[in-house]
Every structure is written in structure tokens, then in C-alpha cells.
Amino acid sequence: MADEAQRHRIMVSCPECSHTQFEPALVVSTQCRSCRANFQVRKGKGVVRTHPVTRLAVPRKDTDPEPEPLPQAPKLQTTLRRGPVIQAPRSFLMRLLIPNKPARQITCFNCQHSYSTVGEAQSSQCPKCCGYVSLQNHEITDYWNRRIQTCGNVVIQKSGTVAGFHLQCHNLTVFGELAASVECTGDLIIRTSGKITGQVQCKNLRVEKGARVEFSNPVSAQTTFIDGNVRGQISCSGPITLEKRSHLQGLVRTTALIIRPGAKHTGTIEVIAADPAA
């Protein structure tokens, strides 16, 4: 091991005092251990370090003409003004192709405070309790077993299934399977056939033509429109409308039951007084 380390070292002689010392083979510059002089190593030999040469400028004579100053670009004056940013008005074509979305009225999930926000927003913060409110839309195309809480719209496609968790949204359109509790601040539109488990609460209930639905738990709504076959208990603070060739089975609590020619209801009807605050 000592011989191996020795081959990687060379003998260097100091150019000032001729003192010899061992240095690494890749040495570029070093210091003499005898006279403390700094020197460079070139091709294994010590040479005096070259000092950089400093050249002083020649003093200018008074007869030399002074150089003309270079023209400077004019400075732009920038004035900062504080105030609201005013957007340029959009053209008629832009307003026609991309119309502005109207303001949205939403309700906070935490404190039930109602307020409005811009139509393009994807989320909001309640001004009363500072809670987070999601405004995103969801489209379900496969099995879904997680909670959804949004003020946006939800669409369950034919291949989609929602099961097990509470679903809160604005408008809900069902083409697939729904086996969860539902709370809609807007419309619940059903265009499928099957059994819906869980409690259902919405503003407007619509069962489209050709749909055959069975509700396992009571349904609470403000208005109900049925154009298919429905079986279950419906409690409505407004009118219930049965379109032609529709069939409703079960207990009905409503302020008014409108039956079109050819429609049928089987069960008990309880007429309740209309809420004056509605």
C-alpha cells in the first residue's frame, strides 16, 4: 500500500530556496515548506509564480477633445393608480358565442347561510362562517362509494353507480343506479328504472317517461312531476302532477294532486295546507 501511494506523488524543488518536497502528481501550485514561498508546478518542475501585470491608463492631455455623450433613450413616466381594474367591454360576437354566466345562489353546508357568487367560480368561501363550499360538477361513469358535497350538478351515467354515502348537490340527473341518501337544492331528475334506497330530499322531483322507480324511504320535495311509474311515499309541500299514462302507488301528502287523463294513483292521499312562507 505504501508503494502504491508513492507512485502518485512526485518530488518538487522550490525555485527560491531549492528545497525539495513530495507533492501529489496532479499538483498545479503549492507552497514551500521551508521558505513559505508560493510557486507553480509545470511538468513536474517548480517555477516562479507569474504575477498579473497591471497597466495604468495614460493620462489624458487637455488638448484631446472630449468624447461626445451617447444619446439616451427618453424615460417613460409610469403613474400607478390604485382602484378597481376595469375590463374592456367584450364585442357583440364574443358575448353571443361565450355569454357570461349568471350569478349563482348557493347555501353554505355548515351554517346554512345563503349568498350569491359569480357563475364561473369553482369554489367559494362562506362570508358568515368562512367555510369552504365546492361548486364543481361531477359526472359518475363507474362505481362510486365516496361522499359528494357540492353546490354544483351531478350526473350519474348508465354505467355509474352511487352507493353507501350521502350525496349533496344542486341538480342531480340519474341514468344509472342510485343507492344512497340524496339532498338536492335544485332538481332531481330520474331517467332510469330501479330501486332507490336512502332518504331523498329535493326541491323539484321529476320522473321522466319510461322510468320505473321504487323509493324505499319517504321522499320530501316541494313540487313533483311524474311521467312514469313510481312506488313509494311522497311528501310534497306543493302540487304533484301525474302526466298521461303515469302511475303512482303509495301514500301521498300534498297541497294539490293534478291527474292528467289516463294517469292513475293507487293508495292514500292526504291533503295538507299550503305553507304561506313558501
Helices and strands as residue ranges (DSSP letters): H 2-6, E 9-13, E 20-24, E 29-31, E 38-42, E 45-48, H 92-97, E 104-107, E 114-117, E 123-125, E 132-134, E 138-140, E 143-144, E 148-149, E 154-156, E 161-163, E 167-169, E 172-174, E 177-179, E 182-184, E 187-190, E 194-196, E 200-201, E 204-207, E 212-215, E 219-221, E 223-226, E 229-231, E 234-236, E 239-242, E 247-249, E 252-254, E 256-259, E 264-266, E 269-271
